[in-house]
Amino acid sequence: MNKRERKQRFFENIENDSGNWLEEARYRRDNRDWLQKSRDIAILLQQFLREKGMKQKTLAELLGVSVQQVSKVLKGKENLTLDTISKLEKVLGITIIEVVGFQAELEMPEFRLYDEISTTRSAKHFKTDAKISKIESQQWTQRPVNDDSSKYRITG
């Protein structure tokens, strides 16, 4: 069998293949970013469970989910919600994801100065200034401190 015949036979086999390997490959390619994060979290959880000697069944009971659901998470193929991650963090007492790149409003010199000025005004104006300060600080804390595109960090 020459090269041309092998190539033709290969493509015939691909066309006749009833498997869904191509769809799975496309899925992995299209979801590469969150799948990588899911695998990182799975590795972190597996290491933690191994160190503590905890079984999947115990974790499932603590989370109030099935063992199958925990198994999916530990395989690193589950698209985890913030709710699920928060439950894992709470039950295990660990930090899985930490939001970085933002500063608390109290650390900002602009807001400390504004608060000092606000407190020197009359009580009537103080309530209004406090509301404005609260609104401004909420808007301010949502701005990134730097342009680092990495807003999430896996911690271990």
N, C-alpha and C positions, 0 to 999 in steps of 0.2 A: 504494500500500500504506500503510495507516494504522499508527499506533503499536501498536495492539493486535495486528494481523497480524504485524508485525515481531517483536514480543515472542514471540508464539506460535511463529513460525518459528525464532527463536533457540533456544528451549527444545527444539524438535523436533531441531534440529541437535545440541544438546548430548547429548540422549538417544541419538541415532544415531551419535555420534562414537565411532569404534573406538579412538581414541588414549587414552593413559593420562595425559593432562595433569592430570586431577583428582587422581589418585593421587600424581603427582609433586609437585603443589602441597601436598597434605597431608603428604607426606614432608618437604618443605622446611620447612613450618610446625612439624611435630613435632620436627624435629632442628635447629632454627634455631641453638641455642647452640653445639653442637660444629661445625656447618658454618661458623659465623663464625670460630671459632678455627682451623679447618682452612684457611680462606681466608687468614687472617692469616699463618699459617705458610707457606703456598704463596707469598704475596707476598714474605715474607722470604727464602725459598729462591731464588725467581726473581731477586731483586735480587742475592743473593750469587753465584749462578751467572753472571749477566751481568757483574758486576764482575770475577770471576776468569776469565772467558772459558771456563768449563767447560760441556761439552755434557751433555745428559741421558744419553747413552750412557756417558760416563765416570762419571757419578754412579751409574748402574745397576751398572756393573762394580765400583766401590768398595763398594757396598752388597751386592752379590751377588744382585741381583734383576733382573727384566726391565725393559726400557726402558718397556714399557706400564705397569708398576707405578709407576715414577718419574713418568710422565706423569700418572697418576691423582693422585698426591700434589701435583704442581705445578698441577693444575687446582683444588685446594682442595675436592674433593668426597670425599676419602678420610677415613674415621674412623681416625685414626692412633693406634696403640698406644704406650704408653710405650717399649716395645722398639724400635719403628721410630724414634721421636723420638731415643732414646738413640744408635741407630746413626748417624742423620743428624748428631747433634752430634759424635760421635766421629770420623766420617769427614771431616767438613768443618772440625772444630776450632772450632765456634761453639757458643754457648748459645742454644737455641731457647726453652726453658721454664725458668723459675727459680722455685722454691718460695719464697714470701715469707711473713712473718708468724710465724716461729718464731725463737727465740734459742738459741744453743748453750748447753749446760749450764754450761760454764766461765765464761760471762759473768754467770751468776746469782750474786749475792752469797750467797744462802742455801746454795748448794752449796759455795762456797769455804770458808765458815765450817764447814760440816759436815765437809768433807775435812780441815780443820785440826784439828778436834776428834778425828776418827777416827785421825789419825796419832799422836796423843799416847797412845793406848791401847796395851795390850800387843800383841805379835805375834799371840797367839791370837785376840784380839778383832778385830784389824785385818782379817784375811781375811773375817770375817763382815761387818764394817762396809763393806768394799770391795764385797762382793756386794750388800748392801742399797743402798749409794750408787749402784751401777750400775743396779739395778732402778728406784730412785726417779728417777734422772736420765733414764732412758729414758721413764718415764711423764711426767715433767715436760716434756721437749722436745716432746712431742706436743700440748701445749696451745698454742693460739694466743696470741701476745703481745697482739694487739688483736682487736677484733671486725670487722676489715675483711673483707668477704666475698670480696675478691679475693685468692685464695691463689696464683694463677698469674699470671705476667707474661711477656708476649712481649718478648724482648730483641732488639736488633738492633745 
